[in-house]
Amino acid sequence: MHQFLMGKAFINLALVVDVKPSEDDEDDVVLSVKPLVEGFSGGGDLIPNSLIHGVPVWRLQRGASAVIMTPVVGDIGLIAMCDRDITAVKKTKQAALPGSNRTHSYSDAIYLGGVLNGKPSQYVKFANDGIDIVSPLVVQVNGNTVIVNADDKISLNAPIIEANGQLTQGSGSFGGDATFGGTITATGEVTGNGIHLSTHKHGGVQTGSGSTGTPTN
């Protein structure tokens, strides 16, 4: 039994040495990996592992929804070797007979994800006090309609906050006043209660060389 098991592969740590797009989907990739736990002979001599090519990557997915996190060269992760030859299933993505009689072979490896890698610089962190989404780069949220709900408050903290679109206060239960602590500058017209700021006129004023005073509260 021991001799039989020594000739089989079940699960191992592997180093990603190459990443290539799959033929069907550029966001889906296949890897070349090198198993990190080497083999050895009966006399204890090292038997180096060879590279494994065309290794599919496990992805968290349901239907058309997925978390896409493509491995990169240098990643260390777990590989699991399927019981039988999965060549035909990989090609057709349908039920098929085994491609050969081989069992528990490195040729039928699947990359399951990272283990023993360095500290990430961008990540999603779930903790007892909340959820953090962190990146030193651009974070994009794309959708037909994006809705953000908060029971207490939404804070936007940045040196510059830019809105590329029309701003409208809806008629929902959170409708209220707008308060600004700094100067408001508008290149277009400002209208309040139907009155235009730049073109409105005051009645009861006699013409002459004088100027009106400053606004009063």
Residue frames as qw, qx, qy, qz and C-alpha x, y, z in Angstrom:
[[0.000, 0.886, 0.464, 0.000, 0.00, 0.00, 0.00],
 [0.310, -0.784, 0.099, 0.528, 2.81, 2.42, 0.90],
 [0.388, -0.144, 0.602, 0.683, 4.52, 1.76, -2.43],
 [0.205, 0.616, 0.684, 0.333, 1.22, 2.32, -4.26],
 [0.110, -0.933, -0.293, 0.176, 0.59, 5.64, -2.53],
 [0.415, -0.573, 0.275, 0.651, 4.14, 6.85, -3.16],
 [0.322, 0.108, 0.653, 0.677, 3.43, 6.64, -6.90],
 [0.028, 0.751, 0.608, 0.256, 0.32, 8.81, -6.66],
 [0.152, 0.130, -0.140, 0.970, -0.20, 12.55, -6.24],
 [0.166, -0.659, -0.728, 0.089, -3.01, 13.96, -4.10],
 [0.059, -0.981, -0.154, -0.102, -2.30, 17.49, -2.88],
 [0.710, -0.071, -0.043, 0.700, 0.84, 19.60, -2.79],
 [0.070, -0.863, -0.029, 0.500, 2.21, 23.13, -2.56],
 [0.675, 0.371, 0.385, 0.509, 3.28, 24.59, -5.89],
 [0.185, -0.553, 0.088, 0.808, 4.98, 27.71, -7.25],
 [0.558, 0.760, 0.319, -0.100, 3.35, 29.57, -10.15],
 [0.494, -0.332, 0.412, 0.690, 5.96, 30.01, -12.90],
 [0.014, 0.031, 0.537, 0.843, 3.76, 31.06, -15.85],
 [0.339, 0.509, 0.583, -0.535, 0.25, 32.45, -16.41],
 [0.023, -0.006, 0.641, 0.767, -1.51, 32.32, -19.78],
 [0.564, 0.159, 0.125, -0.801, -5.06, 33.26, -20.87],
 [0.555, 0.159, 0.816, -0.039, -7.32, 30.34, -21.67],
 [0.151, 0.133, 0.690, 0.695, -8.61, 29.87, -25.21],
 [0.084, -0.655, -0.723, -0.205, -12.23, 30.70, -24.24],
 [0.271, -0.927, -0.243, -0.092, -11.95, 33.64, -21.83],
 [0.444, 0.586, -0.320, 0.598, -9.11, 36.16, -21.38],
 [0.405, -0.643, 0.328, -0.562, -10.12, 36.58, -17.71],
 [0.950, -0.233, 0.184, -0.093, -9.72, 32.83, -17.24],
 [0.191, 0.753, -0.629, -0.027, -6.17, 31.52, -17.18],
 [0.982, -0.074, -0.151, 0.081, -4.17, 28.32, -17.09],
 [0.313, -0.856, 0.411, -0.016, -0.94, 28.01, -15.16],
 [0.768, 0.289, -0.516, 0.245, 2.40, 26.35, -15.30],
 [0.550, -0.740, 0.248, -0.297, 3.39, 25.37, -11.77],
 [0.516, 0.369, -0.734, 0.244, 6.22, 23.55, -10.04],
 [0.791, -0.527, -0.297, -0.092, 5.41, 21.32, -7.06],
 [0.036, -0.819, 0.431, -0.378, 7.53, 22.46, -4.11],
 [0.705, -0.419, 0.548, -0.164, 7.68, 19.23, -2.10],
 [0.391, 0.535, -0.692, -0.286, 10.16, 17.16, -4.08],
 [0.973, -0.055, -0.134, -0.180, 10.11, 13.42, -4.50],
 [0.198, -0.670, 0.713, -0.055, 12.82, 11.04, -3.31],
 [0.664, 0.240, -0.685, -0.177, 14.08, 7.60, -4.18],
 [0.880, -0.364, -0.302, -0.046, 14.17, 4.51, -2.00],
 [0.718, -0.018, -0.289, 0.633, 17.68, 5.48, -1.02],
 [0.266, -0.782, -0.297, 0.478, 16.58, 8.97, 0.01],
 [0.357, -0.073, 0.337, 0.868, 17.99, 10.73, -3.06],
 [0.269, 0.545, 0.181, -0.773, 16.20, 13.83, -4.34],
 [0.352, 0.364, 0.740, 0.442, 13.96, 13.42, -7.38],
 [0.055, 0.255, 0.025, -0.965, 13.21, 16.96, -8.67],
 [0.441, 0.588, 0.628, -0.256, 9.66, 17.66, -9.77],
 [0.290, 0.214, 0.527, 0.770, 8.96, 18.75, -13.33],
 [0.245, 0.141, 0.050, -0.958, 6.77, 21.68, -14.35],
 [0.278, 0.465, 0.838, -0.063, 3.04, 21.02, -14.75],
 [0.034, 0.066, -0.317, -0.945, 1.46, 22.91, -17.65],
 [0.373, -0.279, -0.585, -0.664, -2.16, 23.78, -18.46],
 [0.215, -0.288, -0.811, 0.462, -3.33, 23.81, -14.83],
 [0.196, -0.676, -0.432, -0.564, -6.83, 25.33, -14.45],
 [0.085, 0.176, -0.480, 0.855, -7.53, 27.76, -11.60],
 [0.188, -0.570, -0.784, 0.159, -10.32, 27.39, -9.04],
 [0.035, -0.268, -0.057, -0.961, -12.58, 30.46, -8.98],
 [0.135, 0.375, 0.704, -0.588, -15.34, 31.49, -6.56],
 [0.240, 0.072, -0.447, -0.859, -18.27, 31.65, -8.98],
 [0.375, 0.392, 0.796, -0.268, -22.01, 31.07, -9.34],
 [0.490, 0.763, 0.420, -0.023, -23.64, 31.45, -12.75],
 [0.506, 0.681, 0.061, 0.526, -22.28, 34.61, -14.41],
 [0.293, -0.906, 0.161, -0.259, -21.12, 36.12, -11.08],
 [0.889, 0.013, -0.246, 0.385, -17.55, 35.61, -9.91],
 [0.357, -0.880, 0.228, 0.214, -14.64, 36.94, -7.89],
 [0.801, 0.526, -0.104, 0.265, -11.78, 37.23, -10.39],
 [0.383, -0.837, 0.385, 0.070, -8.35, 37.11, -8.75],
 [0.849, 0.469, -0.234, 0.069, -5.84, 35.87, -11.29],
 [0.800, -0.460, 0.131, 0.362, -2.67, 34.29, -9.86],
 [0.297, 0.903, -0.309, -0.017, 0.66, 35.90, -10.74],
 [0.779, 0.318, -0.447, 0.304, 4.11, 34.46, -11.27],
 [0.174, 0.398, -0.605, 0.667, 5.74, 33.83, -7.90],
 [0.683, -0.356, 0.125, -0.626, 2.54, 32.91, -6.05],
 [0.097, 0.143, -0.971, 0.164, 2.59, 29.81, -3.87],
 [0.669, -0.078, 0.067, -0.736, -0.63, 27.84, -3.63],
 [0.592, -0.071, 0.782, -0.182, -2.24, 24.47, -3.16],
 [0.491, 0.256, -0.605, -0.572, -2.73, 22.12, -6.09],
 [0.700, -0.029, 0.620, -0.352, -5.11, 19.18, -5.90],
 [0.124, 0.256, -0.840, -0.462, -4.78, 16.23, -8.26],
 [0.764, 0.043, -0.014, -0.643, -8.06, 14.78, -9.53],
 [0.754, -0.169, 0.624, -0.116, -8.66, 11.05, -9.16],
 [0.734, 0.328, 0.546, 0.235, -8.90, 10.44, -12.92],
 [0.358, 0.024, 0.404, 0.842, -7.73, 11.97, -16.21],
 [0.184, 0.730, 0.446, -0.484, -9.70, 15.24, -16.70],
 [0.234, -0.194, 0.486, 0.820, -8.31, 16.11, -20.16],
 [0.020, 0.427, 0.750, 0.505, -11.61, 15.61, -22.00],
 [0.197, -0.799, -0.540, 0.175, -13.66, 17.52, -19.41],
 [0.285, -0.584, 0.057, 0.758, -11.21, 20.45, -19.51],
 [0.156, -0.030, 0.594, 0.788, -11.56, 20.59, -23.30],
 [0.169, -0.428, -0.713, -0.529, -15.36, 20.23, -23.63],
 [0.205, -0.137, 0.431, -0.868, -16.58, 21.36, -20.18],
 [0.798, -0.082, -0.168, -0.572, -19.07, 18.50, -20.35],
 [0.804, -0.295, 0.495, -0.146, -19.32, 15.00, -18.90],
 [0.633, 0.576, -0.498, -0.137, -16.80, 12.69, -20.55],
 [0.969, -0.146, -0.132, 0.150, -14.88, 9.47, -20.05],
 [0.513, -0.710, 0.299, 0.379, -11.38, 9.68, -18.55],
 [0.462, 0.788, -0.338, -0.227, -8.80, 10.59, -21.18],
 [0.494, 0.410, -0.758, 0.113, -6.60, 7.69, -20.07],
 [0.796, -0.353, -0.491, 0.009, -6.18, 5.11, -17.31],
 [0.366, 0.271, -0.476, 0.752, -3.92, 7.32, -15.21],
 [0.504, -0.744, -0.426, -0.106, -5.01, 8.12, -11.65],
 [0.506, -0.824, -0.026, 0.253, -3.87, 10.77, -9.14],
 [0.702, 0.225, 0.171, 0.653, -1.45, 12.29, -11.63],
 [0.218, -0.512, -0.042, 0.830, 0.16, 15.74, -11.56],
 [0.084, 0.132, 0.603, 0.782, -1.16, 16.09, -15.12],
 [0.273, -0.619, -0.646, -0.355, -4.66, 16.44, -13.65],
 [0.326, -0.282, -0.451, 0.781, -3.82, 19.18, -11.17],
 [0.060, -0.833, -0.387, -0.390, -6.10, 22.11, -10.27],
 [0.299, 0.202, -0.353, 0.863, -4.72, 25.26, -8.61],
 [0.338, -0.660, -0.670, 0.037, -6.82, 26.07, -5.53],
 [0.127, -0.946, -0.090, -0.285, -5.34, 29.38, -4.39],
 [0.298, 0.681, -0.448, 0.497, -2.60, 31.12, -2.49],
 [0.815, -0.556, -0.136, 0.092, -0.81, 29.85, 0.62],
 [0.724, -0.384, 0.071, 0.568, 2.37, 31.15, 2.33],
 [0.428, 0.626, 0.209, 0.617, 2.45, 34.36, 0.27],
 [0.309, 0.037, -0.273, 0.911, 3.61, 37.82, 1.38],
 [0.061, 0.552, 0.511, -0.656, 1.54, 40.59, 2.97],
 [0.334, 0.608, 0.583, 0.423, -0.97, 41.98, 0.43],
 [0.136, -0.125, -0.046, 0.982, -1.14, 45.68, -0.45],
 [0.489, -0.046, -0.170, -0.854, -4.75, 45.51, -1.67],
 [0.174, -0.111, -0.969, 0.138, -7.35, 43.35, -0.03],
 [0.564, -0.486, -0.245, -0.621, -10.83, 42.90, 1.40],
 [0.222, 0.144, -0.806, 0.529, -10.67, 42.37, 5.17],
 [0.606, -0.531, -0.414, -0.424, -13.56, 41.07, 7.25],
 [0.249, 0.166, -0.676, 0.673, -13.21, 41.85, 10.97],
 [0.193, -0.516, -0.777, 0.304, -15.44, 42.01, 14.04],
 [0.031, -0.615, -0.249, 0.748, -15.70, 45.79, 13.73],
 [0.486, 0.721, 0.040, -0.492, -16.49, 45.95, 10.01],
 [0.822, 0.323, 0.358, 0.305, -15.22, 45.40, 6.47],
 [0.129, -0.756, 0.291, 0.572, -12.24, 47.15, 4.87],
 [0.777, 0.528, 0.254, 0.230, -11.63, 47.42, 1.12],
 [0.327, -0.799, 0.267, 0.429, -8.04, 48.64, 0.66],
 [0.781, 0.389, 0.265, 0.411, -6.01, 49.43, -2.46],
 [0.323, -0.557, 0.136, 0.753, -3.14, 51.84, -3.25],
 [0.143, 0.065, 0.641, 0.751, -4.52, 51.97, -6.79],
 [0.417, -0.061, -0.189, -0.887, -7.87, 52.85, -8.39],
 [0.223, 0.226, 0.907, -0.278, -11.02, 51.22, -6.96],
 [0.318, 0.010, -0.419, -0.850, -13.88, 51.13, -9.47],
 [0.371, 0.302, 0.801, -0.360, -17.54, 50.25, -8.93],
 [0.217, 0.131, -0.535, -0.806, -19.35, 49.81, -12.25],
 [0.183, 0.362, 0.902, -0.146, -23.04, 49.09, -12.70],
 [0.000, 0.560, 0.573, 0.598, -26.23, 50.22, -14.39],
 [0.387, -0.779, -0.060, -0.490, -27.48, 51.56, -11.05],
 [0.510, 0.097, -0.647, 0.559, -25.33, 51.78, -7.90],
 [0.504, -0.721, -0.189, -0.436, -27.13, 52.19, -4.57],
 [0.395, 0.166, -0.657, 0.620, -25.40, 52.86, -1.24],
 [0.547, -0.670, -0.326, -0.383, -27.56, 52.67, 1.90],
 [0.360, 0.147, -0.628, 0.675, -26.53, 53.74, 5.41],
 [0.397, -0.683, -0.612, 0.014, -28.66, 53.92, 8.57],
 [0.425, -0.713, -0.189, 0.525, -26.53, 56.70, 10.09],
 [0.067, 0.885, -0.193, -0.418, -24.17, 58.56, 7.75],
 [0.840, 0.367, 0.170, 0.361, -22.15, 58.37, 4.52],
 [0.270, -0.849, 0.208, 0.404, -18.76, 60.14, 4.67],
 [0.769, 0.547, 0.056, 0.326, -16.61, 61.02, 1.64],
 [0.452, -0.808, 0.187, 0.327, -13.09, 61.98, 2.72],
 [0.734, 0.252, 0.287, 0.561, -10.70, 63.25, 0.03],
 [0.246, -0.386, 0.059, 0.887, -8.82, 66.47, -0.88],
 [0.321, 0.209, -0.351, -0.854, -10.95, 66.70, -4.03],
 [0.431, 0.306, 0.828, -0.188, -14.40, 65.17, -4.52],
 [0.183, 0.258, -0.463, -0.828, -15.55, 65.33, -8.14],
 [0.546, 0.376, 0.689, -0.293, -19.07, 64.52, -9.35],
 [0.010, 0.186, -0.626, -0.757, -19.30, 64.00, -13.11],
 [0.140, -0.417, -0.836, -0.328, -23.05, 64.15, -13.49],
 [0.331, -0.562, -0.168, -0.740, -26.25, 65.81, -12.37],
 [0.154, -0.041, -0.792, 0.589, -26.84, 66.03, -8.61],
 [0.477, -0.405, -0.354, -0.695, -30.46, 65.69, -7.51],
 [0.204, -0.121, 0.758, -0.607, -31.95, 65.40, -4.04],
 [0.289, -0.253, -0.856, -0.346, -34.63, 62.76, -4.18],
 [0.501, -0.446, -0.068, -0.739, -37.97, 62.75, -2.42],
 [0.679, -0.145, -0.709, 0.121, -37.12, 59.94, -0.01],
 [0.595, -0.739, -0.317, 0.014, -37.33, 60.01, 3.77],
 [0.663, -0.347, -0.046, 0.662, -33.76, 61.36, 4.10],
 [0.298, 0.689, 0.246, 0.614, -34.45, 64.61, 2.19],
 [0.440, -0.757, -0.252, 0.411, -33.21, 67.76, 3.93],
 [0.103, 0.979, -0.118, -0.133, -31.03, 70.86, 3.76],
 [0.818, 0.307, -0.104, 0.476, -27.53, 71.20, 2.29],
 [0.362, -0.918, 0.098, 0.132, -24.81, 72.86, 4.37],
 [0.763, 0.437, -0.132, 0.458, -21.36, 73.87, 3.08],
 [0.579, -0.690, -0.088, 0.426, -18.48, 75.09, 5.21],
 [0.438, -0.256, 0.327, 0.797, -16.53, 76.73, 2.38],
 [0.250, 0.480, -0.171, -0.824, -17.05, 78.93, -0.66],
 [0.638, 0.406, 0.655, 0.001, -19.49, 77.82, -3.35],
 [0.045, 0.499, -0.420, -0.757, -18.46, 78.69, -6.92],
 [0.628, 0.437, 0.642, -0.046, -20.77, 78.07, -9.87],
 [0.173, -0.178, 0.502, 0.829, -19.98, 78.80, -13.53],
 [0.119, -0.435, -0.731, -0.513, -23.66, 78.35, -14.37],
 [0.365, -0.517, -0.076, -0.770, -26.82, 79.81, -12.87],
 [0.143, -0.100, -0.850, 0.497, -27.85, 79.32, -9.24],
 [0.427, -0.401, -0.381, -0.715, -31.60, 79.19, -8.63],
 [0.097, -0.099, -0.818, 0.558, -33.32, 79.28, -5.25],
 [0.234, 0.523, 0.658, -0.488, -37.08, 79.00, -4.81],
 [0.483, 0.692, 0.507, 0.173, -37.50, 79.87, -8.49],
 [0.041, 0.986, -0.067, -0.148, -35.32, 83.02, -8.35],
 [0.809, 0.388, -0.086, 0.433, -32.14, 83.28, -10.44],
 [0.582, -0.601, -0.089, 0.541, -29.15, 84.57, -8.49],
 [0.446, -0.138, 0.288, 0.836, -27.34, 86.40, -11.32],
 [0.032, 0.310, 0.493, 0.812, -30.33, 88.07, -13.06],
 [0.226, -0.695, -0.681, 0.054, -33.00, 88.68, -10.43],
 [0.082, 0.498, 0.005, 0.863, -34.10, 92.25, -9.64],
 [0.205, -0.380, -0.671, 0.603, -35.17, 93.98, -6.42],
 [0.033, -0.752, -0.487, -0.444, -38.28, 96.14, -6.32],
 [0.381, -0.895, -0.224, 0.056, -38.64, 99.47, -4.49],
 [0.625, -0.344, 0.140, 0.686, -35.16, 100.70, -5.42],
 [0.269, 0.931, 0.054, -0.241, -34.58, 104.18, -6.85],
 [0.803, 0.378, 0.064, 0.457, -32.03, 104.44, -9.65],
 [0.112, -0.978, 0.175, -0.015, -28.95, 106.56, -9.18],
 [0.445, 0.661, -0.567, 0.210, -25.21, 106.45, -8.68],
 [0.447, -0.518, 0.617, -0.390, -25.32, 104.67, -5.33],
 [0.471, 0.133, -0.867, -0.096, -25.00, 100.95, -4.60],
 [0.778, -0.471, -0.240, -0.339, -27.08, 98.72, -2.43],
 [0.371, -0.654, 0.600, -0.273, -25.71, 97.54, 0.86],
 [0.146, 0.241, -0.960, -0.014, -24.56, 94.04, 1.67],
 [0.585, -0.316, -0.650, -0.368, -27.18, 91.31, 2.12],
 [0.365, -0.402, 0.503, -0.672, -28.90, 91.11, 5.49],
 [0.013, 0.011, 0.990, -0.137, -29.97, 87.99, 7.34]]
